[in-house]
Amino acid sequence: MIIGSTQLTNSSTVDASVERLRYLAQHGLWKDLAREAVSFELDGSSISFFNDDIWDFEPYKVGTELTLLNFRFPDCAVPMQLIQELKSVALAYIYHSREAYRINSVRSKIDCLKKLAYALNKSGGSSFEGLTIETLKNLIKNGVFIPRELDIGVINSLNDLADLLPFNVNLSERLTLRKLNVKQPVKEQHPVIPLRIYLAALNAFTEEIQYWHKYKEQLEETVLAALKYEMSQARRMIQRLRHGRCGVGQLFNNADKKYFEFISELNKHKVPLVDHGKNELWNVIWDKTNPQLRTDFYEPFPAKTIGNVRFDSHHEVKDFCRRLDSKCRYLVLCLSGMRSNELLQITPEYGAQTIELDGQPIHLFHTKQQKITPGYQGQNDVYVTTRHGHLAYDLLNVLNRPVRTWFESQGSKVWLLNGFTHFRKPRSVHRAGNVLRSLRQLFSNQEHNFSVELNSDDIEMLRRSDPEKTFNIGDKWHLTPHQLRRSLAYYLVGMQLADYPQLKQQFSHYSIAMTMYYARNASSFSKVYHDLEKERTRQQGQLYSNLTQKAMNGIKLGGGQGKVMFSESLSGRDISPEYFEKEIKSGRKHIHALAPGMYCINRMCSMRIGIELSECSDCDWSIVESSAYAQTARMESIKILETVQIQNALSPDIIAFHMVRIQAAEKIMADMGLDFERYQLKGNEISGLISSTV
C-alpha cells in the first residue's frame, strides 16, 4: 500500500475503483482495464489510466520525490503482455500490498522489473510466468541480465504479491546473489578524511562563507544580472544570424558537434539558416540540438564589484559562484552528516530552520530521507547542524535562487541546486553524481591555502582509521560526499564529543551497529593525536564547569547527580574549567554524553550504546541539562502508541515499553520544572493492558 498525502480522499468511489482494479488485474482482464483510472486527485477525480504509458501520482508525493511511473521501453519493442503484467505488479505495490511504500520506492522497483522484462524479451520470453530460477541463471550466464542486491529483493517480492497477480509466480524459493552464482561487488568503503585536511578545509571554507554571507544580497543581484545578460546576448546573436547580419563563424565553434547536427537538421527539413525569423521549425531544431554559442562577440558585461573582488565578465561571475557554491555544499554536508542525495531533495525555502530549547538556538536541516530500511522508509528527516552550517545553507540558497526563480517562471520543477555553466540554458542539479563531481573539483584545484597531498602524519592517521586501505605519501586526496558523513562520525566519537545513540539519531541509521561501523577504529584516534586528546579533556572540563555554574546560579538540573549538584552549596569551591580539566585528566572525575543535553559521570556506564530513559531519569550518575531529548522521546512514543492503537495492534509489550519511556521522560521534564499534561493512553478496552504491564 502506498504511503501518500493524508489529504487524499477516502471516498467510497475511489475505494470501489481500487477494488475493481484489484479484480481486473488479478484476472488479467486487459480490455476492461484499458480505461480504468489508476491514480486520483484529492477530490477523487481521475489522473492517469491503465493504458497510459506514464502514470502520475502527484497527490501521493512526499517532499520533492518524483511521482511518475514510466512504462515505456524506448530501445526495443517489448510484448504488450509483459508491459501489462508489469503494470499489474505496480498496482499490487501501490494499492494492495501489505507493505507500505512511497511512490519513489515503487518507481525504483518498477525500473528493476523493466530491466528484467527487457532481458526476458531478448531471450524470447513474453510473460513473467516464464520466470524461474533456471531462467534467471540462463539470463545471467548469457550476460543478458546481471542482477544487483536491489534487483533480487524486487524479484523476491513477486512471491509476496503472487495472490494479486494475473500470472503464476514460479519462483520456488527466495533468491540471493549467491544462489544465482552472482558475485556481489565489493562495496566501496569511504575512508576518513585525514584530520589535517579535514580541519584545514573546514576552517578555510568557514572563513570564506562568513565573509561572503555579508554580501549575499549583492551576490544574488550579480548572479541575476549575469543570467539576464547571457540570455539577452544569446537572443541578440541568434536574431542577427537569422536576419543575415552575421555569419556562423561569429556564433559557433566549428569543432562543436552540436553545430554540425544543427546545420544537418536544418538541411534535412529544408529550413533556411537565414529565415528572417519566420520559420517556426527553426526554433524547434535549435532547442533540440542546443549548439554551443561563442561568447567573444557578446557586448561588454557591466563590471561588478562585491567586497574585495571585481568581476569584469559574466564568465568571472559564473566561475566564482561555482566555486563558492561547492564550498557551501561542502560545509552543509560536513556540518550535518546528511547524504548528498538528501541535499539535492531538500526544500529550498524551508530546509533550514532554527528552534529554541532551554534558551539555546538549535539549528536544523529538514530533508527528505532517501535511505530505505526494513519496514521503515525514513520518516526521520531532521539533521542538527551548527550556526556556520546554517550560514552556508543560506548562502547556497541565495546563489541558486535566481536560476531557481527562472525555472519556476518556465513552469519547470524546482531544485535547490543548479548549474553555473551555461546561463543561456540553466540546468538543475538533481543527481547525486553531480554533487560528487562538484566536490571532487573543489579539492582537485590548487587555489586553496592548504595542501591535499598526503604527508607522513596523514598516512599514519589513515593506517589507524582505515587499515584495510593503502595510501602513499604524495598522493592527492580525492574527496567524495560520503567521506564527510563518515569523517563526522569518526571524529565526534574519537573526541568523545558525541556517542553512538546521538549519532544514530543524527544519521537516521536503522541500527546502532550501522553507526558503530561508521565510527569504526575511532578508539585508535587518541593514540595517534595527543593534541586531540588534550582538546577532548579541555572540552569535557569546560562542560563540567558550565553544568556546575548553572547549578550554582540556581538553574535546575535533572537526573540524580544533577539534583545533587543543584541542592548542595557550591560557594567557595573552585568550579573553573581548569580545575575540572585537571580532575578529569587525573581520573578522579569523568563525564560523557548520553544524548543531547544529557550526561553521565560514571565511566562504567552501559548507556552509551542504547539509552533507556527509565534507567537515566533517577540514576545517581546522570546530569540532565536540557529536557529536549526526553521531550522528543516522549512525543515519539506517544505517536507510536496512538498509531498502533488506530491499527488495533497494541500488545502488552508495546504498551509496557513506551509507557515506561513516556513516564521516565515526564519525570525528567518535571525535575526540570516544565509544565505539561501527563499522558494517558485512552480507550476502555486497553485499560486492563496498561494496569497489567506498567
PyMOL commands that set and color helices and strands:
alter all, ss='L'
color gray80, all
select helices_A, chain A and resi 12-26+30-33+58-60+80-96+103-122+128-130+133-141+149-160+162-164+195-213+216-242+248-250+257-268+280-289+314-334+340-345+387-409+432-444+456-465+481-494+500-507+512-518+522-528+530-552+560-567+577-586+613-616+628-646+652-671+684-693
alter helices_A, ss='H'
color red, helices_A
select strands_A, chain A and resi 54-56+68-70+304-306+309-311+352-357+360-366+382-385+592-595+598-600+622-624
alter strands_A, ss='S'
color yellow, strands_A
deselect
rebuild
show_as cartoon
